[in-house]
Amino acid sequence: MIMKKETRKIQSLLVANRGEIAIRIMNTARKMDIRTYAIKTSKEPNALYLSYADEIIDFTENLEEISEFLDIERIIEAAKQHKIDAIHPGYGYLAENPYFAQRCDDEKIIFIGPAPDAIYKMGNKTIAKQLARKYKVPLLEGSTGNVSSVAEAVKIAREIGYPVILKAAAGGGGRGMRIVEKASQMEKMFRLASNEAQKAFNDPSVFIEKYVRNPRHIEFQILADKYGNTIHLGERECSIQRKHQKLIEESPSIALTPKLREKMGEAAVAIAKSVRYYSAGTVEFLLDANQNFFFMEMNTRIQVEHPVTEMVTGLDLIEQQIRIAQDEKLELTQSDVKLKGWAIECRINAEDVQSGFAPNLGIIEKISFPVGKNIRIDTGIQEGSPITPYFDSMVAKLIVYGENRTKAIANMISALEKFRIRGIKTTIPFHKAVMHNKAFQKGDLSTSFIEKELPQLYYQEPDEEMLAACIAALDYVAEVQEQEGSNIENTLGKNLDPWVLNKRLKSI
């Protein structure tokens, strides 16, 4: 690692991303007196995030089939043309692409993230597991490298015992993963995992490890500078998942004792140091029922769920990333990190829960966010925003804080009640169902929570049937009076807002 004696003040920053994370980055950059640039695309030329930038770079004339946020050379060229000092990739897209980080280095553009070598080594799950083994971080039994054939996979599975899980070596996010319960399933599952890995990551390589039933998913937030100083900011519980996709996160975790937190935190720091990591990063573990933990992977970027850590630590992680990127030393030591209170995040997705979480496209007709000192909304939408098939289905993140977990859950229930979106269906009813669930409230969590503890995927409001009947009646009366030529506007009000009606019903 090259030790730099002088810091490099970043004056301008290109955010190579969109939506809520672009806004999140630009808000912090503005506080740091950094000029921001955003990329405008033809798929959402009037997107909310563009209004937060000081300058807009027009990519609407996209002659390539590749996504604008994946076009490495075009992004690099734009940064050079505008003499931009740094690029922040956010999450997704190019955030964990070592070639992009290297191209930034080649062109003397500051990449706000870790070194290309660290991204590569942690991005390849096989290499990451080998490093974990070398630094004595607990691992699940399994292959020491990629598995080249079905026969080899069957042999390893026989040695460690079923069930096992096949995982893509080059990626994550639940893609390229298949659980194998018995030998007769191996050939089919190996083919499916390998094919999915090829499509998702352009690499068919898979590895195999022992499958843990009903574990918790615990991750540790890392901060490290370029001078070898590495700390963790405590853990996040990410066990509420569907098809390996996180839906709800919280910090801290009810499952961890101070001693276990210290032990897992030390393991997370060891993994980061194994690749001379700098910037913000996340080390993910599985935790079994006996409080044994096992290294899964390291994400070399800012996480979607980073706000819960910010709430309980009081730190701005984007600011820390920027300061590290401009060669500043960490001002914090491990003993300075104190977790205060409890924070929960719900990902509000444009999905129809009652139709198996199917994507729900449309226009945001009306939106009303909850407000309060313990509430934070990170979003990239506004009234009139289209929800299209081109981007991820997440429309907002609702984050709440409480003095303890019980109060945080109560605050989340209250916030969800006040969170209104009209024009599309969202996962708000699902989040209500989880928050009202007794097992969740007790902290009985695992990655199988939805299948085992949530008999109904959506919460039905106590007066929902009455509200639906009243709205239907109003629609019928309006139709009849329109046919008769009368003016319903003077009696009931044109298109009476069901939110208002619901409020009136609750006051009866």
C-alpha positions as CSV (number, residue, x, y, z in Angstrom):
1,M,0.0,0.0,0.0
2,I,1.3,3.4,-0.9
3,M,1.3,5.8,2.0
4,K,0.3,9.3,1.0
5,K,1.5,12.2,3.1
6,E,-0.9,14.9,1.8
7,T,-4.6,14.7,1.4
8,R,-6.3,15.5,-2.0
9,K,-9.3,17.7,-1.5
10,I,-12.1,16.6,-3.8
11,Q,-13.7,19.6,-5.5
12,S,-16.1,17.8,-7.9
13,L,-17.8,14.5,-7.9
14,L,-19.7,12.5,-10.6
15,V,-22.3,10.1,-9.2
16,A,-22.4,7.1,-11.5
17,N,-25.8,6.0,-10.2
18,R,-29.5,7.1,-10.0
19,G,-32.4,7.1,-7.6
20,E,-32.2,7.4,-3.9
21,I,-28.5,6.6,-3.5
22,A,-27.6,9.3,-6.0
23,I,-29.5,11.8,-4.0
24,R,-28.0,10.4,-0.8
25,I,-24.5,10.9,-2.1
26,M,-25.1,14.4,-3.5
27,N,-26.6,15.6,-0.2
28,T,-23.5,14.7,1.6
29,A,-21.2,16.1,-1.1
30,R,-23.1,19.4,-0.9
31,K,-22.4,19.6,2.9
32,M,-18.7,19.1,2.1
33,D,-18.7,21.9,-0.6
34,I,-18.2,19.4,-3.4
35,R,-19.7,20.2,-6.8
36,T,-21.8,17.3,-8.0
37,Y,-22.6,15.9,-11.5
38,A,-25.4,13.5,-12.4
39,I,-26.1,11.4,-15.4
40,K,-29.3,12.0,-17.3
41,T,-30.7,9.0,-19.2
42,S,-33.5,8.6,-21.8
43,K,-35.3,6.1,-19.6
44,E,-36.0,8.7,-16.9
45,P,-35.1,12.2,-18.3
46,N,-37.1,13.9,-15.5
47,A,-35.9,11.8,-12.6
48,L,-35.9,13.4,-9.2
49,Y,-32.2,12.8,-8.5
50,L,-31.2,15.2,-11.4
51,S,-32.6,18.1,-9.5
52,Y,-30.1,17.5,-6.7
53,A,-27.0,17.8,-8.9
54,D,-25.1,21.0,-9.6
55,E,-24.6,19.9,-13.2
56,I,-26.2,17.3,-15.5
57,I,-24.3,15.2,-18.0
58,D,-26.6,14.2,-20.8
59,F,-26.5,10.5,-21.7
60,T,-30.0,10.5,-23.3
61,E,-28.5,9.8,-26.7
62,N,-27.5,6.2,-25.9
63,L,-26.2,4.5,-29.0
64,E,-25.1,1.4,-27.2
65,E,-27.3,-1.4,-25.9
66,I,-25.4,-1.3,-22.6
67,S,-27.0,0.5,-19.7
68,E,-25.8,4.1,-19.3
69,F,-24.6,3.3,-15.7
70,L,-22.6,0.3,-17.0
71,D,-20.8,2.1,-19.8
72,I,-17.3,2.4,-18.3
73,E,-15.6,4.2,-21.1
74,R,-18.4,6.7,-21.6
75,I,-18.5,7.5,-17.9
76,I,-14.7,7.9,-17.7
77,E,-14.7,10.1,-20.8
78,A,-17.5,12.3,-19.3
79,A,-15.5,12.8,-16.1
80,K,-12.4,13.7,-18.1
81,Q,-14.3,16.2,-20.4
82,H,-15.7,18.0,-17.3
83,K,-12.5,17.8,-15.4
84,I,-14.2,16.0,-12.5
85,D,-12.0,14.9,-9.6
86,A,-13.8,11.8,-8.4
87,I,-16.5,9.2,-9.2
88,H,-18.8,7.6,-6.6
89,P,-20.5,4.4,-7.9
90,G,-23.1,4.0,-5.2
91,Y,-24.3,0.4,-5.0
92,G,-25.1,-2.0,-7.9
93,Y,-24.0,-1.2,-11.4
94,L,-20.2,-0.6,-11.4
95,A,-19.7,-0.3,-7.6
96,E,-18.0,-3.7,-7.4
97,N,-16.3,-3.7,-10.8
98,P,-12.5,-3.9,-10.4
99,Y,-11.9,-2.9,-14.0
100,F,-13.9,0.3,-13.5
101,A,-11.9,1.1,-10.4
102,Q,-8.7,0.5,-12.3
103,R,-9.8,2.7,-15.2
104,C,-10.4,5.5,-12.7
105,D,-6.9,5.0,-11.3
106,D,-5.4,5.0,-14.8
107,E,-7.0,8.3,-15.7
108,K,-6.1,9.9,-12.3
109,I,-9.8,10.1,-11.3
110,I,-10.4,9.3,-7.6
111,F,-12.6,6.2,-7.3
112,I,-14.6,6.5,-4.1
113,G,-14.3,2.9,-2.9
114,P,-11.5,0.3,-2.3
115,A,-8.6,-0.6,-4.5
116,P,-9.2,-2.7,-7.6
117,D,-7.3,-5.6,-6.1
118,A,-9.5,-5.7,-3.0
119,I,-12.7,-5.5,-5.1
120,Y,-11.5,-8.4,-7.2
121,K,-10.4,-10.7,-4.4
122,M,-13.5,-10.1,-2.3
123,G,-15.8,-10.3,-5.4
124,N,-14.5,-13.8,-6.1
125,K,-16.1,-15.9,-3.4
126,T,-13.6,-18.7,-3.8
127,I,-10.6,-16.4,-3.2
128,A,-12.5,-14.7,-0.4
129,K,-13.0,-18.0,1.3
130,Q,-9.4,-18.9,0.9
131,L,-8.3,-15.7,2.6
132,A,-10.8,-16.3,5.4
133,R,-9.3,-19.7,5.9
134,K,-5.8,-18.3,6.0
135,Y,-6.7,-15.7,8.6
136,K,-8.6,-18.2,10.7
137,V,-12.1,-16.7,10.2
138,P,-14.7,-19.4,10.7
139,L,-16.0,-21.0,7.5
140,L,-18.6,-23.6,6.7
141,E,-17.3,-27.0,5.5
142,G,-17.1,-27.2,1.7
143,S,-14.9,-27.0,-1.4
144,T,-11.6,-25.2,-1.1
145,G,-12.1,-23.8,-4.6
146,N,-14.5,-23.9,-7.6
147,V,-16.2,-27.2,-8.3
148,S,-15.5,-28.4,-11.8
149,S,-18.1,-31.2,-12.2
150,V,-21.2,-32.9,-10.9
151,A,-19.1,-35.9,-9.8
152,E,-16.8,-33.7,-7.8
153,A,-19.8,-31.9,-6.2
154,V,-21.3,-35.3,-5.2
155,K,-18.1,-36.4,-3.7
156,I,-17.7,-33.3,-1.6
157,A,-21.4,-33.4,-0.5
158,R,-21.0,-37.0,0.6
159,E,-18.0,-36.0,2.8
160,I,-19.6,-33.0,4.5
161,G,-23.2,-34.3,4.5
162,Y,-26.4,-33.1,3.0
163,P,-28.0,-30.6,2.7
164,V,-25.4,-28.5,0.8
165,I,-25.7,-25.3,-1.2
166,L,-24.1,-24.4,-4.6
167,K,-23.1,-20.7,-5.0
168,A,-21.8,-18.6,-7.8
169,A,-18.1,-17.9,-7.3
170,A,-18.3,-14.5,-9.0
171,G,-21.4,-12.9,-7.5
172,G,-24.1,-12.7,-4.9
173,G,-27.5,-11.3,-4.3
174,G,-29.1,-14.8,-4.3
175,R,-28.2,-15.5,-8.0
176,G,-26.5,-18.7,-8.9
177,M,-27.5,-20.3,-5.6
178,R,-29.2,-23.7,-5.3
179,I,-29.9,-25.9,-2.2
180,V,-29.3,-29.6,-2.7
181,E,-31.0,-31.9,-0.3
182,K,-29.8,-35.3,-1.7
183,A,-27.5,-36.7,-4.3
184,S,-30.2,-37.4,-6.9
185,Q,-30.8,-33.6,-7.1
186,M,-27.1,-32.6,-7.7
187,E,-27.0,-32.9,-11.5
188,K,-30.0,-30.7,-12.0
189,M,-29.1,-28.1,-9.3
190,F,-25.5,-27.9,-10.5
191,R,-26.6,-27.1,-14.0
192,L,-29.1,-24.5,-12.8
193,A,-26.6,-22.8,-10.5
194,S,-23.9,-22.7,-13.2
195,N,-26.2,-21.5,-15.9
196,E,-27.6,-18.7,-13.7
197,A,-24.1,-17.7,-12.6
198,Q,-23.1,-17.5,-16.3
199,K,-26.0,-15.2,-17.1
200,A,-25.7,-13.0,-14.1
201,F,-21.9,-12.7,-13.8
202,N,-20.5,-14.0,-17.1
203,D,-18.8,-16.7,-15.1
204,P,-20.3,-20.2,-14.6
205,S,-18.0,-21.1,-11.7
206,V,-19.6,-22.4,-8.6
207,F,-18.4,-23.7,-5.2
208,I,-20.1,-25.9,-2.6
209,E,-20.6,-25.6,1.1
210,K,-22.6,-27.1,4.0
211,Y,-26.1,-25.6,4.1
212,V,-27.2,-24.3,7.5
213,R,-31.0,-24.5,8.1
214,N,-32.7,-21.4,9.5
215,P,-29.6,-19.3,10.2
216,R,-29.6,-15.6,11.0
217,H,-27.9,-13.3,8.5
218,I,-25.6,-10.9,10.3
219,E,-23.3,-8.3,8.7
220,F,-20.7,-6.0,10.0
221,Q,-20.0,-2.5,8.7
222,I,-16.3,-1.8,8.2
223,L,-14.4,1.5,7.9
224,A,-10.8,1.5,6.9
225,D,-8.3,4.2,5.8
226,K,-5.3,3.9,3.5
227,Y,-2.9,3.9,6.5
228,G,-3.9,0.5,7.9
229,N,-6.5,1.7,10.4
230,T,-9.6,-0.6,10.3
231,I,-12.6,-0.6,12.6
232,H,-16.1,-1.9,12.6
233,L,-19.3,0.0,13.4
234,G,-21.3,-2.9,14.8
235,E,-23.7,-5.2,13.1
236,R,-26.9,-5.3,11.1
237,E,-29.5,-8.1,11.2
238,C,-30.7,-8.9,7.7
239,S,-32.6,-12.1,8.3
240,I,-35.9,-11.0,6.8
241,Q,-35.4,-12.2,3.2
242,R,-37.3,-13.6,0.3
243,K,-35.4,-15.6,-2.2
244,H,-32.1,-14.4,-0.7
245,Q,-33.2,-10.8,-1.2
246,K,-33.2,-8.6,1.9
247,L,-36.4,-6.8,2.8
248,I,-35.9,-5.6,6.3
249,E,-32.7,-4.7,8.2
250,E,-32.0,-3.5,11.7
251,S,-29.2,-2.5,13.9
252,P,-28.1,-3.8,16.3
253,S,-29.1,-7.5,16.4
254,I,-31.1,-8.9,19.3
255,A,-29.1,-12.1,18.9
256,L,-25.6,-10.8,19.7
257,T,-24.1,-10.5,23.2
258,P,-21.3,-8.0,23.7
259,K,-18.8,-10.9,23.7
260,L,-20.1,-12.3,20.4
261,R,-20.2,-8.8,18.8
262,E,-16.6,-8.3,19.7
263,K,-15.6,-11.7,18.3
264,M,-17.5,-11.3,15.1
265,G,-16.3,-7.7,14.7
266,E,-12.7,-8.9,15.1
267,A,-13.2,-11.5,12.4
268,A,-14.7,-8.9,10.1
269,V,-11.7,-6.6,10.6
270,A,-9.4,-9.5,9.9
271,I,-11.1,-10.2,6.5
272,A,-10.8,-6.5,5.6
273,K,-7.1,-6.4,6.5
274,S,-6.4,-9.5,4.5
275,V,-6.8,-7.5,1.3
276,R,-5.5,-4.1,2.7
277,Y,-9.0,-2.8,2.4
278,Y,-9.9,0.9,2.6
279,S,-13.2,2.7,2.3
280,A,-16.6,1.5,3.7
281,G,-17.4,-2.2,3.3
282,T,-19.6,-4.9,4.7
283,V,-18.6,-8.4,5.9
284,E,-21.5,-10.9,6.0
285,F,-21.9,-13.9,8.3
286,L,-24.3,-16.7,8.9
287,L,-25.2,-17.3,12.6
288,D,-26.6,-20.6,13.7
289,A,-28.9,-21.5,16.6
290,N,-25.8,-22.2,18.8
291,Q,-24.2,-18.8,18.1
292,N,-21.6,-20.3,15.8
293,F,-20.9,-17.8,13.0
294,F,-19.5,-18.4,9.5
295,F,-18.0,-16.1,6.9
296,M,-20.1,-15.7,3.8
297,E,-18.7,-12.8,1.7
298,M,-17.6,-9.2,1.8
299,N,-19.4,-6.4,-0.1
300,T,-16.9,-3.8,-1.3
301,R,-19.3,-0.9,-1.5
302,I,-21.9,1.1,0.5
303,Q,-24.9,-1.1,1.3
304,V,-28.6,-0.3,0.7
305,E,-29.1,-0.8,4.5
306,H,-26.3,1.6,5.6
307,P,-28.8,4.1,7.1
308,V,-29.6,1.9,10.1
309,T,-25.9,2.0,11.0
310,E,-25.8,5.7,10.6
311,M,-28.8,6.1,13.0
312,V,-27.2,4.1,15.8
313,T,-23.7,5.5,15.4
314,G,-24.4,9.1,14.4
315,L,-21.9,8.8,11.5
316,D,-22.3,9.7,7.8
317,L,-20.9,6.8,6.0
318,I,-20.8,8.6,2.6
319,E,-18.8,11.4,4.2
320,Q,-16.4,8.8,5.6
321,Q,-16.0,7.2,2.2
322,I,-15.2,10.6,0.7
323,R,-12.7,11.5,3.4
324,I,-10.9,8.2,3.1
325,A,-10.8,8.5,-0.7
326,Q,-9.0,11.9,-0.4
327,D,-6.4,10.2,1.8
328,E,-7.6,11.4,5.2
329,K,-6.9,9.2,8.3
330,L,-9.8,7.8,10.3
331,E,-10.5,10.0,13.2
332,L,-12.2,7.2,15.1
333,T,-10.7,4.2,16.9
334,Q,-12.7,1.1,17.8
335,S,-13.2,2.3,21.4
336,D,-14.9,5.5,20.0
337,V,-17.7,3.5,18.4
338,K,-20.8,3.4,20.5
339,L,-24.1,1.9,19.4
340,K,-27.0,4.0,20.8
341,G,-30.7,2.9,20.5
342,W,-32.2,0.8,17.7
343,A,-32.9,1.4,14.0
344,I,-35.0,-0.5,11.5
345,E,-35.2,-0.2,7.7
346,C,-38.0,-1.4,5.5
347,R,-37.4,-1.5,1.7
348,I,-40.6,-0.2,0.0
349,N,-40.7,-1.9,-3.3
350,A,-43.2,-1.5,-6.2
351,E,-44.4,-5.0,-5.9
352,D,-47.8,-6.6,-5.5
353,V,-47.5,-8.8,-2.4
354,Q,-50.8,-10.6,-3.0
355,S,-49.6,-11.6,-6.5
356,G,-46.3,-13.2,-5.3
357,F,-44.4,-10.0,-5.1
358,A,-44.9,-9.4,-8.8
359,P,-43.4,-6.1,-10.1
360,N,-46.1,-3.4,-10.3
361,L,-45.5,-0.7,-12.9
362,G,-47.3,2.6,-13.2
363,I,-47.3,6.3,-12.3
364,I,-47.0,7.7,-8.7
365,E,-50.3,9.6,-8.6
366,K,-50.1,10.8,-5.0
367,I,-47.6,10.2,-2.3
368,S,-47.4,11.2,1.4
369,F,-44.4,10.4,3.5
370,P,-44.5,10.0,7.3
371,V,-42.5,12.7,9.1
372,G,-40.9,13.0,12.6
373,K,-37.6,13.2,14.4
374,N,-37.2,9.4,14.5
375,I,-38.1,8.9,10.8
376,R,-35.9,9.1,7.7
377,I,-37.0,8.6,4.2
378,D,-34.5,7.9,1.4
379,T,-36.2,7.9,-2.0
380,G,-35.8,8.9,-5.6
381,I,-39.5,9.3,-6.5
382,Q,-42.1,12.0,-6.3
383,E,-45.6,12.5,-7.5
384,G,-45.7,11.9,-11.3
385,S,-42.7,9.6,-11.2
386,P,-43.1,6.6,-13.5
387,I,-42.2,3.1,-12.2
388,T,-40.7,1.4,-15.2
389,P,-39.2,-2.1,-15.9
390,Y,-35.8,-0.6,-16.5
391,F,-34.7,-0.3,-12.9
392,D,-34.9,-2.0,-9.5
393,S,-38.3,-2.1,-7.9
394,M,-37.3,-0.3,-4.7
395,V,-39.0,3.1,-4.6
396,A,-38.1,4.2,-1.1
397,K,-36.4,3.2,2.2
398,L,-38.2,3.9,5.4
399,I,-35.9,4.0,8.4
400,V,-37.0,4.6,11.9
401,Y,-35.2,5.0,15.3
402,G,-36.2,4.1,18.8
403,E,-34.5,4.0,22.2
404,N,-34.8,0.2,22.1
405,R,-36.1,-2.4,19.8
406,T,-39.7,-2.4,21.1
407,K,-40.0,1.4,20.6
408,A,-38.4,1.1,17.1
409,I,-41.0,-1.5,16.1
410,A,-43.8,0.7,17.4
411,N,-42.4,3.7,15.6
412,M,-42.1,1.7,12.4
413,I,-45.8,0.6,12.6
414,S,-46.8,4.2,13.1
415,A,-44.7,5.3,10.2
416,L,-46.0,2.6,7.9
417,E,-49.6,3.7,8.7
418,K,-48.7,7.2,7.5
419,F,-46.8,6.2,4.4
420,R,-49.2,6.6,1.5
421,I,-48.6,5.9,-2.2
422,R,-51.4,5.9,-4.8
423,G,-51.0,4.7,-8.4
424,I,-49.0,1.5,-7.8
425,K,-49.0,-1.3,-5.3
426,T,-46.1,-1.6,-2.8
427,T,-44.8,-3.9,-0.2
428,I,-46.1,-1.7,2.7
429,P,-48.8,-4.4,3.6
430,F,-46.0,-7.0,3.9
431,H,-43.9,-4.8,6.2
432,K,-47.0,-4.2,8.4
433,A,-47.5,-7.9,8.6
434,V,-43.9,-8.5,9.8
435,M,-44.0,-5.6,12.3
436,H,-47.3,-7.0,13.8
437,N,-45.9,-10.5,13.9
438,K,-45.3,-11.9,17.4
439,A,-42.3,-13.9,16.5
440,F,-40.7,-10.9,14.9
441,Q,-41.5,-8.8,17.9
442,K,-39.8,-11.4,20.2
443,G,-36.8,-11.4,17.9
444,D,-37.2,-15.0,16.7
445,L,-35.6,-14.4,13.3
446,S,-34.0,-16.5,10.6
447,T,-33.6,-16.4,6.9
448,S,-36.6,-18.8,6.8
449,F,-38.8,-16.4,8.7
450,I,-41.3,-15.7,5.9
451,E,-41.9,-19.3,5.2
452,K,-42.0,-20.5,8.8
453,E,-43.4,-17.6,10.8
454,L,-45.5,-15.5,8.5
455,P,-48.8,-17.3,7.6
456,Q,-50.1,-14.2,5.7
457,L,-47.8,-12.1,3.6
458,Y,-49.8,-8.9,4.0
459,Y,-51.5,-7.1,6.9
460,Q,-55.2,-6.5,6.6
461,E,-56.4,-3.3,8.1
462,P,-59.2,-3.7,10.7
463,D,-61.6,-1.5,8.7
464,E,-60.3,-2.5,5.2
465,E,-63.5,-4.3,4.2
466,M,-65.7,-1.4,5.3
467,L,-63.4,1.0,3.4
468,A,-63.6,-1.0,0.3
469,A,-67.4,-1.3,0.5
470,C,-67.8,2.5,1.0
471,I,-65.5,3.3,-2.0
472,A,-67.5,0.8,-4.1
473,A,-70.7,2.5,-3.0
474,L,-69.4,5.9,-3.9
475,D,-68.3,4.8,-7.3
476,Y,-71.8,3.3,-7.9
477,V,-73.6,6.4,-6.8
478,A,-71.3,8.6,-8.9
479,E,-72.0,6.4,-12.0
480,V,-75.8,6.5,-11.5
481,Q,-75.9,10.3,-10.9
482,E,-73.7,10.9,-13.9
483,Q,-76.1,8.9,-16.1
484,E,-79.0,10.9,-14.6
485,G,-77.1,14.2,-15.2
486,S,-76.9,15.3,-11.6
487,N,-73.9,16.9,-10.0
488,I,-72.3,14.7,-7.5
489,E,-69.5,17.2,-7.0
490,N,-71.7,19.4,-4.8
491,T,-72.8,16.5,-2.5
492,L,-69.9,14.1,-2.1
493,G,-67.0,15.8,-3.7
494,K,-65.5,14.7,-7.0
495,N,-63.5,11.5,-6.7
496,L,-63.5,11.6,-2.9
497,D,-60.1,10.7,-1.7
498,P,-60.2,7.2,0.0
499,W,-57.5,8.4,2.5
500,V,-59.9,11.1,3.7
501,L,-62.7,8.7,3.8
502,N,-60.6,6.2,5.8
503,K,-59.8,9.0,8.3
504,R,-63.5,9.8,8.6
505,L,-64.4,6.2,9.1
506,K,-61.9,5.8,11.9
507,S,-63.4,8.8,13.7
508,I,-66.8,7.2,13.8
